[in-house]
């Protein structure tokens, strides 16, 4: 597939067709023109109420996609699932809609992610009742003990879970398991985790069936968060020269023996407390690849006007329209980003369509948390503060909306604490985009190579730039599946609840940021991300 044919895929003709419904950002006409973008002190005639957008937010944004590819991709995915699974399309744990075989059994995204986090984080839960709580889509969050217990009883296989923050199970062919009541009790009480923790580290790092496997796919197979893992396994592999060989394979240019061993020996010793972290230089090929990714980004401020005069009350319809326009501009920037990628000509038109179809929400969310955070959590938060939800909206706020809100606030605090650089953001975005676990891809092996290339580049950069933060890289990788989880759950939030959701999230994040700057309270709380 040539560059010219790929250009046809992402032609502005498709974009222009979708923009029949809404003007270009800042064009001066449309639902919020005449107020948004003016000085806060400007006075004028009151803003009239407007009809809702001609398309719901999700469908409106999806019109950007070439040939309505997302709809076709989702149809293909569901057809494949129905052909493979027949009538078994409900989660064996909670009865929710199943999305596939996860860790050996048919389950939903929620139970898959819950099981993974529980095992990887070595969680020990308690049941306040009789250890026989009802498991349904609405009741599953009320008792984590009984939910994990049912996962084990139904055959979820904890040996299929990876702990390195990378996608895919350790063995995709692994199936369900039947374990004794005694072993289940050992897992539920935490005794099994204590015994595993007492094993020598090398027993895990060099075992192909261990939880610390080498990097594979960039982020876990679905939309759920994975735990922070240590770099111990990676360090052990570096000591054996294996990772250095992989760097040669996926980064293109062999590195000298000095770069293969010495920096990692120092890093390993520093992590073990034997030596303080030693500065080292960045691999030349890493510098080149990162520079190319950063150059592909549009770091200019968003053009969608988000300023409004003091005292004006924004309606639900007006705020929803503004969110549509923001999604419009942000998606346009992601399409432009794809056309500037250094590997643009290495993938087919079908694969680019499939990747964009499945990751556009995640790309937008990641950019809002990083390079556009000042405008999103500043200007947009000021607009949402002028919107007052009705009692009906407050009372009807869904459970999915509450969970998305909690996760977004947690992720905002995490990003603010880590102060993600543009270089790290560019790597995270590329790794998230190059997800070979998406169904319908034609060149999975090429995607896997590209994914690993930028995985190692990101690891190299963080170890070089932050030698005193040995856990920074796995923490960054942990954020990607959390973003996928949020993006996946955001689709389930009713459209009419989006204005309230954004108001709640932005208000909480802005308040947290102000408190942090004032020194009255910490911006980041300890602990893991909210569970399913």
Phi, psi and omega in degrees: 000124184276167177296325181296318180291327177293326177299324179298322180301318186254030182295150178292349177299316178297319180295318182297324180297319180289334183277005172299331186275330184221150179284166173298148178305131177078014184287344176096001175227167179116187192298318185251006178294146181099340174238302179295133180099343177278167175298149179294343182264356183292139178242149180186193181293149180298148181283127182285155174289148183239158175290157178297161179303149182297340177229148171302158185306314183297311182293324181298314180293323184291343178295345176290335188286137184299127174062027182052046189293331181295317179299317179295319181295316180296322179297317178298319181296315181290323177299317179298317180297318180294322179295321185283323192251352178062234184273353184274085183234022176240147181295132180288349181266307188239354180084002177290173179295124180281148180246359179153189176271115182238119179055036171103343182229163178283123183207171178270171179296322182297311181289327175300310181294321178299315180297317181297314180295321181297316181286314183294323180272001178055050183285142173238115184256168177228142177254128182273000181245231185249022179060034179216043184288150179292138177246109175217174181300323182275335185259351190295335182277353187279333179221105180289329179299308183291331178291314178294322179300316180291324176303315181290320181294327180279352173108011176301132189259109181288344177287350180268002184265139174260146181249009185264010179077008183258162186280162173082144174287168181290332179215105186293343181270359184290144185244189181292160181232153172247117181241155185288162177298327179295317180291322176300318180295324178294322178290315182294329180275348180091356182296323180296321179294322180295321180291321178294323181293336181279351179289150177300145183301321184293340178293337179263320190290334183253007180264123183295342181256019182272173179285338182260078179266167183290159184299136182239293193241001177097312180209159187295164194296338181241221185248018188256155182283151175243159186282165172289128176248160179273170180268010186299317181294318178298321179296319180296320178294322178297321182296329179274356180082002185288315180294324177300321178294321178294324176301317179300318185290316189264341179262354168098317187243128178299146178253158182292162179298331177299316180285336181288324191240308190303310182300324184280332172297316178296317181296320179295316180295322180294319180293330180278355180087006182280324182221151172291155179303136181255137177292146177216170181267160180278141177302136182303318181292331175295316179300318180294313182295320179294318179300321178295319180293316180296323180295334180283345184279145172263099184269003179292150179301152178297140183273342180298122182293132182227026176253143183216152185289155178295143175085351181277138180261120180273135178272168179299317181295320181293318179293321178298319179296321178296319178298323176298316182292323176296315178299322177303306183292319182295320179292322176300321179291327178291322177296318177297323178298317180301319183291344180258359183295143181295337179257023186305319185273001184270349182241160184274166178298322180295318182291320178297319178298316181295316181295314180295321180301322188266343188240000187299322179296319181293320179296318179295316180298316180298318180292325179293330180278349186236272191288337179251015186296327181298316180285319183293311183270005175245283184295312181294324177297325177294322178293313181295334179292341179268008177253127180247112181289154178280168178297324179296320178296317181295317182288332183267007181296128190278165176296321177299320178297320178296318181293318177299318180299313181298318182291321180295318179296317178300315183292322177301314180296323179296313180295321179294322179294317185280338182054064182300128179279166178299324179294316178294319177301316181298320178292316179302318182294317179294317180297317180294321181292320184274065184260102185282000177277353180289135180287148176096359180284148182258335183232071184293321183297319178295319177298320179296319178296316179296319180299313180295324179303311183281337172299312180291324178298316180296318178297316180298317183294314182294322178291328178285315187281328184233068183296338181269005178237074185296340181262005184296316183298309178297330177293322177295315180296329179295331182291332184293310176296332176295320177296319178296322179298313181297315180299321179293321181281335180298331179295331182278350179283126179305142185301323182291348179266355182298317178302316179294320179299312180294322178299313182295316182294311183293323178296314181295316181294319180293320177296318178298319180293318179296319178296321180295317180294326180281348179078015183275335179200153180291147180278334185242130177263152179278166180110179184266172180293156178303143181273174179282000000 
